[in-house]
């Protein structure tokens, strides 16, 4: 499966995503990284089966100008509706509250987070994505609080900390395509946690339409 990875912003360096997703290449996924929004193009996206968005609404780590124009939002929408997949990972929910087309497409956006702390991840539906068996885990991470369009998403994973409980993983189908959002993953050690590696792999397979039963 060909995976296009859009990453790198001020708070979330692309190098952490590249290192944190190395396990995917061992599982046979082909990763193509885009770390500067100026390099994005419809033709690049069309070559990918699934897009991983791990980038807030900034052109790059050194240019915090918003990159997601209305035209690009429409292209993401069409990309999914035509049968492709979109996995939004952690920072991919940040800075998109005022981008209505994209917000509606992914079904939820980042609001705020307290100081990093122990966060317990629990599954409310372990079979939602299919794939390898999954189990909950606890990890030191940013606990993302989110605003969601509850009627449009299926929450299958929650996050718990001393600050409360939040949706941490949800999915939706749009047209012929699929969208999954996973909010954990600020630190490299979170992306490299075996339990979370499995969750990411299952999410990619589900987004790509290859659900395992």
N, C-alpha and C positions, 0 to 999 in steps of 0.2 A: 504494500500500500504506500502511495506517495503522500507524504505529509509536508505541507508548507508551514513553517514556524515563523510567526511575526513576533519579534521580541525586542527588548532593549528600551529602557526609559531611565529617567534620572534615579528613581528609587529601586529599580529592578534591572540590574545590569544583564545584558544579553549573555555574558559569559556564564552566569549562574544557570541560566536556562539550558545553554548548550551542554554544560557539564551534567546538569540534573536530568537531562533527557537521553543521556548516552545509553541507558538500558533499552531504549526503544530500538536502536540499531541492532542490538543483540537479538531482538525478537523479530527481525526481518523488515522493520519499517525503514523506508527511505526518507531521510530528513533533508529539507532544503530550507536554509535559514535566510530570513530577511530582517536585518537589524537597523535599517534606516528607511523611514517611510517614503523617501524619494525614490527608492528602488522598487516600491510596490507598483504593480500594473495588473490589469485584467488578464493579460496573457499569461503572466506568472501564476495567478490563481487558477486559471483554467488547466494548468498542468498538474494540479494537486487533487487528490481524492478527498482529503480532509485538511482544513486549516486549523492550526493551533494558534490562538491569539493569546499571547502572554506579554502584552504591552499596554500600558495606559495610553491615554489620548495625548501622546507626545511624539513628535517626529523622531527623536532619538534621545540618548542620555545627555547630550550636550545642547539640544534644541528642544525646548519645552513647548513650542508652538503646537496647537492641536493639529492632528493629521487626518482625522476622520471627517471628510467633507460630506455633504449631502449626496454627492455623486457616488462616492465610495460606499456610503451606507446602502444606497440602492443596489450597488453591485454585490455587496455581501448578501443582501436579501435575495437577489436573483440567483446567486451562486448556490445558496441553500435550497431554494424552492425548486431548482432544476435537478436536485438529487444528490448534492454534495453534502459533506459534513463540516461542522464547526465545533471545535472544542475550545471553550473559553477558560483559561487557566489563571487563577489568582488575579494578577494585575490587569488582565484583560477585561475586568469589570470596572476599572477605575477611570473616572473622568468622562463617562459616557451618559451621565444622567440627562444632559440637555441635548442628546442626539436621539430624537424620538424614534426614528426608523430602526436604528440599531438596538435601542433599549427594548423595543417591542420584539425584535428578532430574538434576542438572547433571554428575555424574560426577567431580567433582574440586574441591578447595578450596585456597586459599592457605595456605602454611606460614610462609614468611619470605622476605626479600630482603636481599641485601647492599647496600652503598652503590651509588647509581646509577653506571653504567659503560657502556662500549660493549657493546651486545648485538646479536649477529647472528641474524637470523631466517631459517630455511631451511624449505622445503616438502619434506615426505616424500611427499606426494601432491598434486600441483598440480591435479588434476581432481576432488578430493573435493567441492568446493562448486559446481563448474560455473562459469558466468559468464565474465567477462573474464579474459584471461591474467594470471597472477600471477608475481611473481619475488621472491626473497629480498632482504633489505636489512639494513643495519647502522645502529643508531641509539643515542644516549645515552638510557638508560631505566632503570627499576628492573627487575632480573632476578628475576622471580617464580619461587620454588621452590614446587612444589605437591604435594599428596597426591591421587592419583587412584584410581578404581576401574577398574583397567586392563582387566578383562574386559568392561566395559560401554561403553567408549568407543573411538572410532576417532581416533587421533592423526594429524593431517595437517600439522602445523607444529611445529617445535622452536626453542628459543632457546639460543644458545651465548654464553658469556662466559668470562672467566678463572676463574670460580667453578664452571663445569660446564655440563652440558646438561640441559634440562628440556622437557617438553611445553609448547608455547605456543599450540596450537590443536587443539581436538578437537570431535567431534560425536557425537551419538547420537540415535536415534529412540525415542520413548516413546509407546506407544499410536498415535494417528493424527498426532501432532505431532513436532516436531523441536527439538533443542537444540544450540547451538553455543557454545563458550567460546573467547575470545581473551584471552590474558593481557597482551600489551603495552598501553601507553597511559597511563602515569602523567602524562607531560608533554604539554602542548598540541601541541608540535612533532611528537610521535609521531603523534597523531591526524590531524595535517595532512599527514603524509608521503604523497605520491601512491600509493606502493606499498601502504601500509596502508589508505588510503581505499578502494582497490579490494578489499582483503581484507574490509573491513567491509561494503561493498556486496554482495559475493558471499555473505557469511554471511547477510545479511538476506534476500536472494532465496532462498537455500537454506532458511532457517528458515521463510519464508513459503510454501514449497512450489512456487516458480516456478523450479526448477533449469533452467539453460540448457545445452544440449548443443552 
